[in-house]
Amino acid sequence: MIIIKEVCLTKEILEEIRALDVCFYPNIGPIDWYRARYKPWHRFLVAMDKESIIGYLASVPVRKELYDAVLNGVLVDDLGINPDMYLKDSPYYYAGSILIKENYRGLNISRRLLDAYIEKYRDRKTCLIAVSKSGYRLAEHYFSLVKNLSENVSVFASKD
């Protein structure tokens, strides 16, 4: 049975997240990159099968400047974001990734993660960049389209 829960970003959790990322993102950084960016007080929603993380939604509080940069199409690749843009608390959130392990896709896990996210953070302003057709279809269900930056890259924000 797959469960959705919120977890603090301990070193162990970050290592599991990175292990998932390595399968999909060939240029992903070392664990130190994750630890510079995400702090133990940050929380991700994860999908778990038994004791293993099989998917996650990464969304963290950010400075308004980062939120605005995403909305304005200035930022389209989050790998280079200065870790100082991530805060302990903010009304602005950046959803940097939704990833599901390949053999668990097609089970509506992404929707369950987003349902849980919207329920918990409905009072926060969230922005995200969709970089695939499936990401676009998922984002348009939960967020408002701000702009299409290219054929495969679109910016979304919380529905008002």
Backbone as JSON Lines, residues from 0, in Angstrom:
{"i":0,"aa":"M","n":[0.84,-1.19,0.0],"ca":[0.0,0.0,0.0],"c":[0.88,1.24,0.0]}
{"i":1,"aa":"I","n":[0.61,2.14,-0.9],"ca":[1.39,3.37,-1.03],"c":[0.76,4.45,-0.16]}
{"i":2,"aa":"I","n":[1.58,5.07,0.67],"ca":[1.1,6.15,1.53],"c":[1.82,7.45,1.17]}
{"i":3,"aa":"I","n":[1.15,8.55,1.42],"ca":[1.71,9.89,1.21],"c":[1.92,10.48,2.59]}
{"i":4,"aa":"K","n":[3.13,10.99,2.82],"ca":[3.39,11.65,4.1],"c":[4.39,12.77,3.92]}
{"i":5,"aa":"E","n":[4.43,13.65,4.88],"ca":[5.36,14.76,4.87],"c":[6.56,14.4,5.73]}
{"i":6,"aa":"V","n":[7.76,14.67,5.22],"ca":[8.98,14.33,5.96],"c":[9.9,15.54,6.04]}
{"i":7,"aa":"C","n":[10.65,15.62,7.13],"ca":[11.72,16.61,7.26],"c":[12.91,16.13,6.45]}
{"i":8,"aa":"L","n":[13.69,17.05,5.94],"ca":[14.78,16.68,5.05],"c":[16.07,16.4,5.8]}
{"i":9,"aa":"T","n":[16.09,15.27,6.46],"ca":[17.29,14.79,7.12],"c":[18.3,14.34,6.07]}
{"i":10,"aa":"K","n":[19.51,14.08,6.48],"ca":[20.53,13.59,5.56],"c":[20.08,12.28,4.91]}
{"i":11,"aa":"E","n":[19.48,11.4,5.68],"ca":[19.03,10.11,5.15],"c":[17.93,10.28,4.1]}
{"i":12,"aa":"I","n":[16.99,11.16,4.36],"ca":[15.91,11.42,3.39],"c":[16.49,12.02,2.12]}
{"i":13,"aa":"L","n":[17.41,12.98,2.27],"ca":[18.03,13.6,1.1],"c":[18.8,12.57,0.26]}
{"i":14,"aa":"E","n":[19.43,11.62,0.91],"ca":[20.13,10.57,0.18],"c":[19.16,9.7,-0.62]}
{"i":15,"aa":"E","n":[17.99,9.41,-0.04],"ca":[16.97,8.65,-0.79],"c":[16.43,9.45,-1.97]}
{"i":16,"aa":"I","n":[16.21,10.74,-1.75],"ca":[15.72,11.62,-2.82],"c":[16.76,11.68,-3.94]}
{"i":17,"aa":"R","n":[18.01,11.85,-3.58],"ca":[19.08,11.9,-4.59],"c":[19.16,10.59,-5.37]}
{"i":18,"aa":"A","n":[19.0,9.46,-4.69],"ca":[19.03,8.17,-5.37],"c":[17.93,8.08,-6.43]}
{"i":19,"aa":"L","n":[16.76,8.63,-6.14],"ca":[15.69,8.69,-7.16],"c":[16.09,9.64,-8.29]}
{"i":20,"aa":"D","n":[16.61,10.8,-7.94],"ca":[16.96,11.81,-8.94],"c":[18.02,11.3,-9.92]}
{"i":21,"aa":"V","n":[18.99,10.56,-9.42],"ca":[20.08,10.07,-10.27],"c":[19.54,9.24,-11.44]}
{"i":22,"aa":"C","n":[18.43,8.55,-11.23],"ca":[17.84,7.73,-12.29],"c":[17.27,8.57,-13.43]}
{"i":23,"aa":"F","n":[16.94,9.83,-13.17],"ca":[16.24,10.66,-14.16],"c":[17.02,11.89,-14.61]}
{"i":24,"aa":"Y","n":[17.88,12.4,-13.77],"ca":[18.61,13.62,-14.07],"c":[20.11,13.31,-14.15]}
{"i":25,"aa":"P","n":[20.67,13.21,-15.34],"ca":[22.07,12.8,-15.48],"c":[23.07,13.79,-14.9]}
{"i":26,"aa":"N","n":[22.72,15.07,-14.8],"ca":[23.67,16.08,-14.33],"c":[23.45,16.47,-12.88]}
{"i":27,"aa":"I","n":[22.8,15.61,-12.11],"ca":[22.47,15.96,-10.73],"c":[23.75,16.07,-9.89]}
{"i":28,"aa":"G","n":[23.72,16.96,-8.94],"ca":[24.9,17.21,-8.12],"c":[25.11,16.17,-7.02]}
{"i":29,"aa":"P","n":[26.21,16.3,-6.32],"ca":[26.49,15.39,-5.2],"c":[25.57,15.7,-4.02]}
{"i":30,"aa":"I","n":[25.6,14.86,-3.02],"ca":[24.73,15.04,-1.83],"c":[24.98,16.4,-1.17]}
{"i":31,"aa":"D","n":[26.2,16.91,-1.26],"ca":[26.48,18.23,-0.67],"c":[25.65,19.34,-1.33]}
{"i":32,"aa":"W","n":[25.34,19.17,-2.62],"ca":[24.5,20.14,-3.32],"c":[23.11,20.17,-2.67]}
{"i":33,"aa":"Y","n":[22.57,19.0,-2.37],"ca":[21.26,18.9,-1.71],"c":[21.3,19.52,-0.31]}
{"i":34,"aa":"R","n":[22.36,19.21,0.41],"ca":[22.45,19.68,1.8],"c":[22.66,21.19,1.88]}
{"i":35,"aa":"A","n":[23.27,21.78,0.86],"ca":[23.43,23.24,0.83],"c":[22.1,23.92,0.54]}
{"i":36,"aa":"R","n":[21.28,23.26,-0.2],"ca":[20.02,23.81,-0.65],"c":[18.87,23.58,0.33]}
{"i":37,"aa":"Y","n":[18.75,22.37,0.8],"ca":[17.63,21.98,1.66],"c":[18.11,21.76,3.09]}
{"i":38,"aa":"K","n":[17.35,22.29,4.02],"ca":[17.7,22.21,5.44],"c":[16.74,21.25,6.15]}
{"i":39,"aa":"P","n":[17.13,20.77,7.33],"ca":[16.27,19.81,8.04],"c":[14.86,20.34,8.34]}
{"i":40,"aa":"W","n":[14.68,21.65,8.42],"ca":[13.34,22.18,8.67],"c":[12.47,22.2,7.4]}
{"i":41,"aa":"H","n":[13.07,22.06,6.23],"ca":[12.27,21.95,5.02],"c":[11.57,20.6,5.0]}
{"i":42,"aa":"R","n":[10.42,20.57,4.35],"ca":[9.62,19.34,4.3],"c":[9.24,19.05,2.86]}
{"i":43,"aa":"F","n":[9.29,17.78,2.51],"ca":[8.79,17.31,1.21],"c":[7.63,16.37,1.48]}
{"i":44,"aa":"L","n":[6.74,16.28,0.52],"ca":[5.74,15.22,0.54],"c":[6.34,14.04,-0.22]}
{"i":45,"aa":"V","n":[6.27,12.87,0.38],"ca":[6.83,11.68,-0.26],"c":[5.76,10.6,-0.38]}
{"i":46,"aa":"A","n":[5.92,9.78,-1.41],"ca":[5.09,8.59,-1.58],"c":[5.97,7.42,-1.16]}
{"i":47,"aa":"M","n":[5.42,6.59,-0.29],"ca":[6.21,5.47,0.24],"c":[5.51,4.16,-0.02]}
{"i":48,"aa":"D","n":[6.3,3.17,-0.41],"ca":[5.85,1.79,-0.52],"c":[6.65,1.02,0.5]}
{"i":49,"aa":"K","n":[5.99,0.59,1.54],"ca":[6.64,0.01,2.72],"c":[7.56,1.08,3.31]}
{"i":50,"aa":"E","n":[8.85,0.85,3.37],"ca":[9.78,1.81,3.97],"c":[10.58,2.6,2.93]}
{"i":51,"aa":"S","n":[10.26,2.44,1.66],"ca":[11.04,3.08,0.6],"c":[10.29,4.25,-0.02]}
{"i":52,"aa":"I","n":[11.01,5.33,-0.27],"ca":[10.45,6.47,-0.98],"c":[10.43,6.12,-2.47]}
{"i":53,"aa":"I","n":[9.25,6.18,-3.06],"ca":[9.12,5.85,-4.48],"c":[8.7,7.08,-5.31]}
{"i":54,"aa":"G","n":[8.55,8.2,-4.64],"ca":[8.21,9.45,-5.31],"c":[8.2,10.59,-4.32]}
{"i":55,"aa":"Y","n":[8.27,11.81,-4.85],"ca":[8.25,12.96,-3.96],"c":[7.79,14.21,-4.69]}
{"i":56,"aa":"L","n":[7.36,15.18,-3.91],"ca":[7.05,16.52,-4.38],"c":[7.94,17.46,-3.57]}
{"i":57,"aa":"A","n":[8.84,18.14,-4.25],"ca":[9.76,19.08,-3.6],"c":[9.21,20.49,-3.74]}
{"i":58,"aa":"S","n":[8.82,21.08,-2.65],"ca":[8.36,22.46,-2.65],"c":[8.81,23.09,-1.35]}
{"i":59,"aa":"V","n":[9.49,24.22,-1.46],"ca":[10.04,24.86,-0.26],"c":[9.76,26.35,-0.28]}
{"i":60,"aa":"P","n":[9.77,26.97,0.92],"ca":[9.57,28.41,1.0],"c":[10.76,29.16,0.39]}
{"i":61,"aa":"V","n":[10.45,30.22,-0.35],"ca":[11.5,30.96,-1.05],"c":[11.3,32.46,-0.9]}
{"i":62,"aa":"R","n":[12.35,33.19,-1.24],"ca":[12.26,34.65,-1.29],"c":[11.33,35.07,-2.43]}
{"i":63,"aa":"K","n":[10.67,36.2,-2.25],"ca":[9.78,36.7,-3.28],"c":[10.54,36.93,-4.59]}
{"i":64,"aa":"E","n":[11.82,37.29,-4.51],"ca":[12.62,37.52,-5.71],"c":[12.7,36.25,-6.57]}
{"i":65,"aa":"L","n":[12.83,35.11,-5.94],"ca":[12.88,33.86,-6.69],"c":[11.51,33.54,-7.29]}
{"i":66,"aa":"Y","n":[10.49,33.71,-6.5],"ca":[9.12,33.5,-6.98],"c":[8.86,34.37,-8.22]}
{"i":67,"aa":"D","n":[9.22,35.65,-8.14],"ca":[9.02,36.57,-9.26],"c":[9.86,36.18,-10.47]}
{"i":68,"aa":"A","n":[11.09,35.7,-10.24],"ca":[11.96,35.29,-11.35],"c":[11.35,34.12,-12.11]}
{"i":69,"aa":"V","n":[10.73,33.2,-11.39],"ca":[10.07,32.07,-12.05],"c":[8.86,32.58,-12.84]}
{"i":70,"aa":"L","n":[8.02,33.38,-12.2],"ca":[6.82,33.88,-12.89],"c":[7.15,34.69,-14.14]}
{"i":71,"aa":"N","n":[8.26,35.42,-14.11],"ca":[8.64,36.26,-15.23],"c":[9.43,35.5,-16.3]}
{"i":72,"aa":"G","n":[9.66,34.22,-16.08],"ca":[10.38,33.42,-17.08],"c":[11.88,33.65,-17.08]}
{"i":73,"aa":"V","n":[12.4,34.32,-16.05],"ca":[13.83,34.57,-15.95],"c":[14.56,33.29,-15.54]}
{"i":74,"aa":"L","n":[13.93,32.5,-14.71],"ca":[14.53,31.27,-14.21],"c":[13.84,30.08,-14.88]}
{"i":75,"aa":"V","n":[14.59,29.27,-15.59],"ca":[14.0,28.09,-16.23],"c":[14.75,26.81,-15.85]}
{"i":76,"aa":"D","n":[15.84,26.93,-15.11],"ca":[16.61,25.77,-14.66],"c":[16.96,25.99,-13.21]}
{"i":77,"aa":"D","n":[16.43,25.15,-12.33],"ca":[16.62,25.42,-10.91],"c":[17.93,24.88,-10.34]}
{"i":78,"aa":"L","n":[18.74,24.21,-11.14],"ca":[19.99,23.67,-10.61],"c":[20.94,24.77,-10.12]}
{"i":79,"aa":"G","n":[20.86,25.94,-10.71],"ca":[21.77,27.02,-10.34],"c":[21.23,28.0,-9.32]}
{"i":80,"aa":"I","n":[20.1,27.7,-8.72],"ca":[19.52,28.62,-7.74],"c":[20.44,28.75,-6.53]}
{"i":81,"aa":"N","n":[20.69,29.98,-6.14],"ca":[21.48,30.24,-4.94],"c":[20.72,29.7,-3.73]}
{"i":82,"aa":"P","n":[21.36,28.85,-2.92],"ca":[20.67,28.29,-1.74],"c":[20.13,29.34,-0.78]}
{"i":83,"aa":"D","n":[20.66,30.57,-0.83],"ca":[20.15,31.64,0.03],"c":[18.74,32.07,-0.35]}
{"i":84,"aa":"M","n":[18.27,31.64,-1.5],"ca":[16.9,31.95,-1.94],"c":[15.87,31.1,-1.19]}
{"i":85,"aa":"Y","n":[16.32,30.01,-0.57],"ca":[15.43,29.13,0.19],"c":[15.38,29.6,1.63]}
{"i":86,"aa":"L","n":[14.16,29.71,2.17],"ca":[13.96,30.25,3.51],"c":[13.36,29.19,4.45]}
{"i":87,"aa":"K","n":[13.34,29.54,5.71],"ca":[12.69,28.66,6.69],"c":[11.18,28.79,6.59]}
{"i":88,"aa":"D","n":[10.7,30.01,6.32],"ca":[9.27,30.24,6.17],"c":[9.05,31.4,5.22]}
{"i":89,"aa":"S","n":[7.97,31.34,4.47],"ca":[7.64,32.39,3.52],"c":[6.23,32.13,3.0]}
{"i":90,"aa":"P","n":[5.53,33.17,2.57],"ca":[4.25,32.94,1.91],"c":[4.43,32.45,0.46]}
{"i":91,"aa":"Y","n":[5.69,32.47,-0.03],"ca":[6.0,32.09,-1.41],"c":[6.72,30.74,-1.41]}
{"i":92,"aa":"Y","n":[6.24,29.84,-2.28],"ca":[6.84,28.5,-2.4],"c":[7.21,28.23,-3.85]}
{"i":93,"aa":"Y","n":[8.29,27.49,-4.01],"ca":[8.72,27.05,-5.33],"c":[8.69,25.52,-5.35]}
{"i":94,"aa":"A","n":[7.88,24.97,-6.24],"ca":[7.8,23.52,-6.41],"c":[8.81,23.14,-7.48]}
{"i":95,"aa":"G","n":[9.95,22.64,-7.06],"ca":[11.04,22.37,-7.98],"c":[10.98,21.03,-8.66]}
{"i":96,"aa":"S","n":[10.27,20.07,-8.09],"ca":[10.27,18.74,-8.71],"c":[9.13,17.89,-8.19]}
{"i":97,"aa":"I","n":[8.58,17.11,-9.1],"ca":[7.66,16.02,-8.76],"c":[8.19,14.83,-9.53]}
{"i":98,"aa":"L","n":[8.6,13.82,-8.81],"ca":[9.22,12.68,-9.45],"c":[8.67,11.38,-8.87]}
{"i":99,"aa":"I","n":[8.35,10.46,-9.76],"ca":[7.84,9.14,-9.36],"c":[8.75,8.09,-9.99]}
{"i":100,"aa":"K","n":[9.13,7.11,-9.21],"ca":[9.95,6.01,-9.71],"c":[9.23,5.36,-10.9]}
{"i":101,"aa":"E","n":[9.99,5.03,-11.92],"ca":[9.4,4.61,-13.2],"c":[8.39,3.47,-13.08]}
{"i":102,"aa":"N","n":[8.68,2.45,-12.31],"ca":[7.75,1.32,-12.24],"c":[6.51,1.6,-11.38]}
{"i":103,"aa":"Y","n":[6.38,2.82,-10.86],"ca":[5.19,3.21,-10.09],"c":[4.35,4.25,-10.85]}
{"i":104,"aa":"R","n":[4.78,4.62,-12.04],"ca":[4.04,5.61,-12.81],"c":[2.73,5.02,-13.32]}
{"i":105,"aa":"G","n":[1.75,5.89,-13.55],"ca":[0.46,5.45,-14.03],"c":[-0.49,5.02,-12.91]}
{"i":106,"aa":"L","n":[-0.07,5.24,-11.67],"ca":[-0.9,4.86,-10.51],"c":[-1.49,6.08,-9.81]}
{"i":107,"aa":"N","n":[-1.45,7.25,-10.46],"ca":[-1.98,8.51,-9.91],"c":[-1.26,8.98,-8.65]}
{"i":108,"aa":"I","n":[-0.02,8.58,-8.47],"ca":[0.74,8.99,-7.29],"c":[1.04,10.49,-7.34]}
{"i":109,"aa":"S","n":[1.36,11.01,-8.52],"ca":[1.61,12.45,-8.65],"c":[0.38,13.25,-8.24]}
{"i":110,"aa":"R","n":[-0.77,12.8,-8.66],"ca":[-2.02,13.48,-8.28],"c":[-2.25,13.41,-6.77]}
{"i":111,"aa":"R","n":[-1.96,12.27,-6.18],"ca":[-2.12,12.15,-4.72],"c":[-1.16,13.08,-3.99]}
{"i":112,"aa":"L","n":[0.07,13.2,-4.48],"ca":[1.02,14.13,-3.88],"c":[0.53,15.57,-4.01]}
{"i":113,"aa":"L","n":[0.04,15.94,-5.19],"ca":[-0.46,17.3,-5.39],"c":[-1.75,17.57,-4.62]}
{"i":114,"aa":"D","n":[-2.62,16.59,-4.52],"ca":[-3.82,16.76,-3.68],"c":[-3.42,17.07,-2.24]}
{"i":115,"aa":"A","n":[-2.47,16.31,-1.72],"ca":[-2.0,16.52,-0.34],"c":[-1.34,17.89,-0.21]}
{"i":116,"aa":"Y","n":[-0.57,18.27,-1.22],"ca":[0.1,19.57,-1.19],"c":[-0.9,20.72,-1.18]}
{"i":117,"aa":"I","n":[-1.86,20.67,-2.08],"ca":[-2.87,21.74,-2.16],"c":[-3.66,21.82,-0.86]}
{"i":118,"aa":"E","n":[-4.01,20.69,-0.3],"ca":[-4.74,20.68,0.97],"c":[-3.94,21.38,2.07]}
{"i":119,"aa":"K","n":[-2.67,21.08,2.17],"ca":[-1.84,21.61,3.25],"c":[-1.39,23.05,3.01]}
{"i":120,"aa":"Y","n":[-1.08,23.38,1.76],"ca":[-0.47,24.68,1.47],"c":[-1.34,25.6,0.63]}
{"i":121,"aa":"R","n":[-2.63,25.43,0.71],"ca":[-3.54,26.23,-0.12],"c":[-3.42,27.73,0.13]}
{"i":122,"aa":"D","n":[-2.92,28.13,1.29],"ca":[-2.79,29.56,1.6],"c":[-1.45,30.14,1.16]}
{"i":123,"aa":"R","n":[-0.6,29.34,0.54],"ca":[0.7,29.81,0.08],"c":[0.65,30.06,-1.43]}
{"i":124,"aa":"K","n":[1.46,30.98,-1.87],"ca":[1.59,31.24,-3.3],"c":[2.69,30.32,-3.82]}
{"i":125,"aa":"T","n":[2.33,29.44,-4.73],"ca":[3.28,28.46,-5.25],"c":[3.48,28.67,-6.74]}
{"i":126,"aa":"C","n":[4.73,28.57,-7.17],"ca":[5.04,28.62,-8.6],"c":[5.83,27.36,-8.96]}
{"i":127,"aa":"L","n":[5.75,27.01,-10.24],"ca":[6.51,25.86,-10.72],"c":[6.75,25.98,-12.21]}
{"i":128,"aa":"I","n":[7.72,25.22,-12.68],"ca":[8.05,25.17,-14.1],"c":[7.77,23.75,-14.57]}
{"i":129,"aa":"A","n":[6.89,23.6,-15.54],"ca":[6.61,22.28,-16.12],"c":[7.52,22.12,-17.34]}
{"i":130,"aa":"V","n":[8.23,20.99,-17.4],"ca":[9.21,20.79,-18.46],"c":[8.9,19.57,-19.34]}
{"i":131,"aa":"S","n":[7.69,19.04,-19.2],"ca":[7.29,17.9,-20.04],"c":[5.79,18.0,-20.3]}
{"i":132,"aa":"K","n":[5.32,17.25,-21.29],"ca":[3.88,17.26,-21.59],"c":[3.09,16.69,-20.43]}
{"i":133,"aa":"S","n":[3.59,15.63,-19.8],"ca":[2.87,15.06,-18.66],"c":[2.89,16.04,-17.48]}
{"i":134,"aa":"G","n":[4.01,16.73,-17.28],"ca":[4.09,17.75,-16.23],"c":[3.13,18.89,-16.49]}
{"i":135,"aa":"Y","n":[3.0,19.28,-17.76],"ca":[2.07,20.34,-18.13],"c":[0.64,19.92,-17.79]}
{"i":136,"aa":"R","n":[0.25,18.71,-18.22],"ca":[-1.12,18.24,-17.97],"c":[-1.42,18.17,-16.47]}
{"i":137,"aa":"L","n":[-0.46,17.74,-15.7],"ca":[-0.64,17.65,-14.26],"c":[-0.75,19.05,-13.65]}
{"i":138,"aa":"A","n":[0.16,19.94,-14.03],"ca":[0.17,21.29,-13.47],"c":[-1.11,22.06,-13.81]}
{"i":139,"aa":"E","n":[-1.61,21.91,-15.04],"ca":[-2.78,22.7,-15.43],"c":[-4.03,22.3,-14.64]}
{"i":140,"aa":"H","n":[-4.02,21.1,-14.07],"ca":[-5.15,20.66,-13.25],"c":[-5.17,21.37,-11.88]}
{"i":141,"aa":"Y","n":[-3.99,21.71,-11.37],"ca":[-3.88,22.25,-10.01],"c":[-3.51,23.74,-9.95]}
{"i":142,"aa":"F","n":[-2.91,24.25,-11.03],"ca":[-2.37,25.6,-11.03],"c":[-2.86,26.36,-12.26]}
{"i":143,"aa":"S","n":[-2.62,27.66,-12.26],"ca":[-2.96,28.5,-13.41],"c":[-1.73,28.69,-14.29]}
{"i":144,"aa":"L","n":[-1.94,28.58,-15.59],"ca":[-0.84,28.82,-16.53],"c":[-0.5,30.31,-16.51]}
{"i":145,"aa":"V","n":[0.77,30.61,-16.31],"ca":[1.24,32.0,-16.35],"c":[1.74,32.32,-17.75]}
{"i":146,"aa":"K","n":[2.6,31.43,-18.29],"ca":[3.09,31.63,-19.65],"c":[3.8,30.39,-20.15]}
{"i":147,"aa":"N","n":[3.79,30.24,-21.47],"ca":[4.58,29.21,-22.13],"c":[5.89,29.86,-22.56]}
{"i":148,"aa":"L","n":[6.99,29.29,-22.12],"ca":[8.29,29.85,-22.47],"c":[8.85,29.22,-23.74]}
{"i":149,"aa":"S","n":[8.47,27.99,-23.99],"ca":[8.87,27.29,-25.22],"c":[7.88,26.14,-25.4]}
{"i":150,"aa":"E","n":[8.13,25.3,-26.38],"ca":[7.22,24.17,-26.63],"c":[7.11,23.24,-25.42]}
{"i":151,"aa":"N","n":[8.21,23.07,-24.67],"ca":[8.22,22.12,-23.55],"c":[8.34,22.75,-22.18]}
{"i":152,"aa":"V","n":[8.43,24.06,-22.09],"ca":[8.64,24.72,-20.79],"c":[7.52,25.73,-20.56]}
{"i":153,"aa":"S","n":[6.8,25.55,-19.44],"ca":[5.7,26.45,-19.08],"c":[5.77,26.8,-17.6]}
{"i":154,"aa":"V","n":[5.32,27.98,-17.28],"ca":[5.31,28.47,-15.9],"c":[3.87,28.45,-15.39]}
{"i":155,"aa":"F","n":[3.7,27.93,-14.18],"ca":[2.41,27.88,-13.52],"c":[2.5,28.51,-12.13]}
{"i":156,"aa":"A","n":[1.35,28.97,-11.62],"ca":[1.28,29.53,-10.28],"c":[-0.04,29.12,-9.63]}
{"i":157,"aa":"S","n":[-0.1,29.29,-8.32],"ca":[-1.3,28.95,-7.58],"c":[-2.52,29.62,-8.2]}
{"i":158,"aa":"K","n":[-3.63,28.91,-8.15],"ca":[-4.89,29.49,-8.6],"c":[-5.37,30.47,-7.55]}
{"i":159,"aa":"D","n":[-5.85,31.62,-7.99],"ca":[-6.36,32.62,-7.03],"c":[-7.8,32.38,-6.69]}
